[in-house]
Amino acid sequence: MTYSTIETNRLANIAIHSGPSPLGQWLMAALRRLVSRPAAAPAPRDRVREAAELRAFAEGARRTDSRFAAELFAAADRHELLDV
């Protein structure tokens, strides 16, 4: 297979880009922003609010399954007393 001089010259004159592509640059910048962010402190837990929500759920379950509701009420009491 032979190539014409014009074809060879056209292919030989392709500019080779030595740096990263624009997409690669954008991805690297995004990764740097994600990695360099300081970790946010976890939000403090409000055990009283969580226990109240569990009691409200247990109240709804009381008519259909009273034993399950009793277990939920007991779990809410234990959760509220935890000191972690």
BELVEN-V569298 format. One record per residue. N is the residue number from 1. RES is the residue in one small letter. OMEGA is omega in radians with two decimals (* if undefined). NEAR is the number of other ideal C-beta (glycine too) atoms within 12 Angstrom. Layout:
<<N;RES;OMEGA;NEAR> <N;RES;OMEGA;NEAR>>
//
This chain:
<<1;m;3.14;4> <2;t;3.12;6> <3;y;3.09;11> <4;s;-3.13;10> <5;t;-3.13;10> <6;i;3.14;10> <7;e;-3.14;13> <8;t;3.14;12> <9;n;-3.14;11> <10;r;-3.14;11> <11;l;-3.11;13> <12;a;-3.09;12> <13;n;3.11;10> <14;i;3.13;10> <15;a;3.12;8> <16;i;-3.12;8> <17;h;-3.05;10> <18;s;-3.11;6> <19;g;3.12;10> <20;p;3.14;12> <21;s;3.10;11> <22;p;3.09;11> <23;l;3.10;10> <24;g;3.10;13> <25;q;3.14;14> <26;w;3.13;13> <27;l;3.12;14> <28;m;3.12;16> <29;a;3.13;15> <30;a;3.12;14> <31;l;3.11;13> <32;r;3.11;12> <33;r;-3.14;12> <34;l;-3.07;12> <35;v;-3.04;11> <36;s;3.13;10> <37;r;3.06;10> <38;p;-3.14;8> <39;a;3.12;8> <40;a;3.11;6> <41;a;3.13;6> <42;p;3.14;6> <43;a;3.12;7> <44;p;-3.13;10> <45;r;3.07;14> <46;d;-3.04;12> <47;r;3.13;19> <48;v;3.13;17> <49;r;3.13;16> <50;e;3.12;19> <51;a;3.11;24> <52;a;3.09;18> <53;e;3.12;19> <54;l;3.10;25> <55;r;3.09;24> <56;a;3.08;17> <57;f;3.14;20> <58;a;3.11;27> <59;e;3.10;19> <60;g;-3.13;15> <61;a;-3.04;19> <62;r;-3.10;18> <63;r;-3.06;10> <64;t;-3.11;11> <65;d;-3.03;14> <66;s;3.13;14> <67;r;3.09;13> <68;f;3.12;18> <69;a;3.12;22> <70;a;3.08;17> <71;e;3.12;18> <72;l;3.09;25> <73;f;3.12;24> <74;a;3.11;18> <75;a;3.10;21> <76;a;3.10;26> <77;d;3.13;19> <78;r;-3.10;17> <79;h;-3.11;24> <80;e;-3.10;22> <81;l;-3.14;13> <82;l;3.13;14> <83;d;-3.10;8> <84;v;*;9>>
//
